[in-house]
Amino acid sequence: MSVSDARLAQIAARFSELEARLASGTLEGKDFVAASRDFAELEPVARVAGEVAAMRGELASLAELDDPEMRELAEEEISRLKTELPEAEHRLAIAMLPRDAADSRSAMLEIRAGTGGDEAALFAADLLRMYERYAAEQGWRIEVVSANASDIGGFKEVVAQINGNGVFAKLKFESGVHRVQRVPVTESGGRIHTSAATVAVLPEPDEVDVSIEDKDLKIDVYRASGAGGQHVNTTDSAVRITHLPTGTVVTCQDGRSQHKNKEKAMQVLRARLFEAQREAAQGEEAAARKAMVGSGDRSERIRTYNFPQGRVTDHRINLTLHRLPEILEGPGLGELIDALIAEDQAKRLAALGE
């Protein structure tokens, strides 16, 4: 997919216009926010477009040299530019791919123990720690919103809010079934068991994105149970919210305050309803995405963590890394995520006929 010189000029003009508007000091409120968002989205495209335009201009100038001596000196530069220009044009094509409108958003991370009982709950805790460490490496802030702990230290279910720029873009392909193969701590015979946990990553909406009316909510308060300290089961601080039109149920019992638990439960509810709206609106786009690196559906097995062999395999892109400890510690996860993003970009470029 080659970008014309005219299109390069349009990108440069639009970027200069946004830069001037922001520098003018005349924008306020929503206008400033909108211009800042447009500038941030266009900046990486404009940067690469500028590189491509400069290379093309330099090549054209060198090709017009008539002086034989200068021409000979220019051949090496021409050779370099002819090698680097296609690479820059490819980077530009990737930068110009249509973006998911939710890519820049923060996200809600939901992890649930699947098949495997206590071992699945322990694996869910391992996954949470992996994402916590990866988030710290990215400079994001992660906070557990709701957790249902198991008796031996894992999680039957845990929901965390991850705040930062571009969280959803990085983590959206993590949704699905994560499978673990290892000897459980409860296994005396040393046999390898297979367990699973499901992960769902939902873009976090603004309040204006999802309209929720009080009449559509059924709110129950009750005494929390399970691990979490002495205060947990002494007051009616736990909150269960049912969204009556959709039947969506959200609970939160982590905090001491009923008010804060309700606030956190509403955050999760908004995220789930927003994702349902996105799926309904995307239609064919969602089907196309499934053909890329997977739908992100939590019923789809996406990855296996094999402890005896020290490997992690992502089944969607047939990538195996023999670096399981590093991946679970967070830093190694970035290589898997980057590979998924690159595969998605390559297939979308192919679909556009590059």
N, C-alpha and C positions, 0 to 999 in steps of 0.2 A: 504494500500500500504506500505509494509514493505521494508525498505532499507537495503540491505545486508551489512555485515561488509566490504567486498571488496569495495563497493561503498563509504562507509564512509572513507576508507583509501584514495581513489582517490580524494575525496573532500578536505581532509586535505592536501594531497600532492600538489594539484593545488593551494590551498590558500597559503601555505608556499612558493611556487614558485613565486606567484604574490607579496607576501610581500617582498621577497628577491630582486626581480627586482626593486620594487619601492624604497627600501632602498639603492640600489646600487648607485644611483645618475647618472647612465649611460643613462637613458631614457630621451628623449627630444621630444618636439613638439607633433606630432600626436601619437607617440608611448607611451609617458607618459600619454596623455589623454585617450587612449584606455586601458592601463593597470589600470589606476585609476578607470575607469568606470567598468571594469571587477572585480576589487577588491571590489568596493562598492556593486556590485550586488551579489558577492559570500560571502561577510562577514557575513550577517545574516544566510545564509545556513550553512556556516562553523561553526559558533558559536553553533547552535543547533545540528549539526552533532557531534561536539566535546562532547556535553553533553550526547548525546545518546551513543557514543562510550565509554565514561567514565563509564556510568551506566552499560552497558553490561559487560565491563571488571570487574567492581567491583562485579557484580552478579556472574560471572564465578569464580572469586577468592573465594568468600564466599561459593559457592557450593562445592568447593574442600576441604574445611576444614574437617580434620579427628578427631581432638580433640573434644570429646563430650562437654567439658566445653566451649570451644571457639564457638562451633556450636550453643550452646544454646544462647550465647551472640549475635551471628550473626543473629538469627532468626528475631529480630525486624528490623534490617537493611535490611534484605532480603525482609521483608514484605513492608517496605517503598519503596524500589527500584522497586518492582513489581507493586506498585501503580503509581509511578511517571514515570516509563519508557514508558508505553503506551501513556501517555500525551505528553512526549517529542517526541516520534516517530510521534505522530499526528502533533505536531508543525513543525517537520522536513518535513513531507509530504506536509504541506501547503507551507512551505518556498521553496520547490522544484517544486511547480506547475509552468508550463510554464507561463512566464510573457508576457504581451502585450509589444511589443518593445517600445511603446510610453509612458508607465507608468511613467517613470522618467522625462518626459518633463514638461515644463510649458504649459499653455493652454490659448486659447481664449474663453471667455465666451460671448455668445450672448443671450440677453433676448428681446423678442418681445411681445408687448401687443396683446392678442387674442380677443376672444369675450368678450364684456362687455364695450366697449367704454372708457370713462374717468376712470371708476373704474378699468378696466384692465390695463390702463397705470399707475395708482397709485400702483397697485399690482406689476407691473414690477419694479417700484422703490423700493418697499418693498423687493423684491427678491434680487435686486442689493445690498441693504444695508445688507441683511442677509449674502450674500457671501463676502462682504467687511469685515464684522466683523469676519466671520469664517477665512478668509484669514489672518487677523491680528493675530488671535489666533494661527495660524499655523506658523507664522513668514514669510509669503509670502508677496510679494509686488504686489499691484493691481493698475492698471491705466486705466481710461476710455479712450478708443481709439476713439470712435465715439458715439454720442448720438443725438437722435431726440426727443426733449422734447415735452410734451403735454402742453396745455394751463393752466392746473391747477396743474402743478408740478410733473407729472409722466413722464413716458417715453413711446413713441410709439415703440422705438427701442433703445437699448444701447448695445455697444460692449466694453468689458474690457479685458485687457491683465493681466494675473496672472502669475507672475514669482516666481519660487521656485522649490525645488526638490520634485518630486513626486506629482505635482499638478494634472496632468491628472489621475493618479491612484486613487486619492481621489475623484475627481469630475466627473469622466466619467459617473457614473450612474445617474447624475443629469439631463441629457438630456431627454426632454419629455415635456408633458403638465402639468403644475402646476395649479390647480384649487383652487379658493378662494370662500368661502361662508361667506358673512358678509353684514351689512347694509352700503351702500355707503354713503359718506359724502354728496352727492348730493340728497339723498333720504329723503324726508320730512315725508313720511308716516311710516318710521321705518321698511320697508319690507326688508327681506334678499334677496340679489341678488347673483347669481353665475357668476363669471367671470373667465377668464383664461389668462395665459401668457405662452409662449413657451420658453424653455431654450435649448440651444445647447452648448456643451462643446467640443472644438476641440483641439487636441494636436498641439502645436506650432512647426512647422518644422524649421530645419536649412535651410539656403538658398540653400545648395547643394541638399536638399531633393526634391525640386521642381524647375524645369527649366522653366522659363518664359521669352520668347523672346519679345523684344520691338515691333516687327511687329505684335504680337498677342494682343496688347493692344490698346484700344481706350480711350484716357484720355480727359475728359471734365472738364473745370474749370468754376465756376459760383459763383454768389453772394449768400452767405449763408442766411438762413432765420430762424426764430424761436427764442426761448429763448437763451440767452448766452451772453448778454452784448451789448453795443452800437457798438463795432467794427464788430459784426458779419455780418451785411448786408451793410457794407460800402466799402468792397473790394472783388474782385473775388478770395477768398481764398479757397472756397469749392472745393473738387475734387471728380469726379466720374470716376471710372476705370471699363471698360468693358473688360473682357477676351473673345476675339472673338471666339476661338475654342469651348468654353464651354457655352458661354452666361452668365457667372457669372458676376454680377454687384456689386461693392462695392463703398460706398460713405463715405466721411469723411469731416466734416465741423466744427469740434470743435475748432481747433486752429486758431490763427491769421495768421500763415504762410502757404502759399500754399505748400511750400516744405515739411513741417512737416506733413501736412494733406495727401500729396501724400505718404509719407513714411509709415504713419500709415495705409492708405488704402491698400498699398502693403502687409503689415504684415497680414491683415485680408484676403486678396486674397490668399496669400500663404497657410494660414491655411485651407481655404475652399478647395483649390485644393488638398492639401495634404490629407485631410480627404476623398475626393472623390477617390483618388488613393488607400488609405487604404481599403476603402469599396470594391472597385473592386478587390483588391488583396486578401482580406480575404475570400471571397466566402463562402465556407461551414463553416468556422470558425465564420463568422458573424451570420449565421443561428443558430449555436450552442449557441452563446452568447445570442441570443434572447430567447432561451429556458431556460436560466439561470434566470437572474433577469430583463430581458427586453433588447430590442435592442438599447436603447438610441435614438431611432428615435423620432424626435420632435413632431410627430403626435400621440404618445402614451400617454394617460393620466396616469401619474405615482403617483401623490400625491394630496391630498386635505387638504387645510388649513381652518378649520371650526372655525370662531371666536366666534359665540354664545356659542359653547360647549368647546372652548379653546383646541381643539385637532388638531393633524396633523396625517393623515393616509397615509402610503405608500402602494399603492394597489398591488405592485408586490410581497411583502413579507407579506402582511396582518398584518402590524405593526401599531398600533395606540398609540400615546403618547399624554397624556393630559398636554402638556407643550408648548403650542403654543407660548406664549411670549418669553420663553427662546430659542426656536428654531429660531424665527425671529431675536433674538438678536445675534445669531451666535453660542454660546457655545452648545446649545442643538442640533444643526444640526449635530454635530459630532457623536452623538449616532445613528442617522438615517444612516449616511454614513457608520459607522462601521458595522451596522447590514446588510446593503446591501453587503458590501465587504465579510463579514462572510458567508452570504447565497450563494454568488457566489462561494466562495472557497469550501464550503461544497458540492455543486452540482457538481463542477468540480472533486473533490475527488471521489465522488460517481460514476461519469462517468468513472473514471480510475479503479474502482473496488476495492476501499479500503474496 
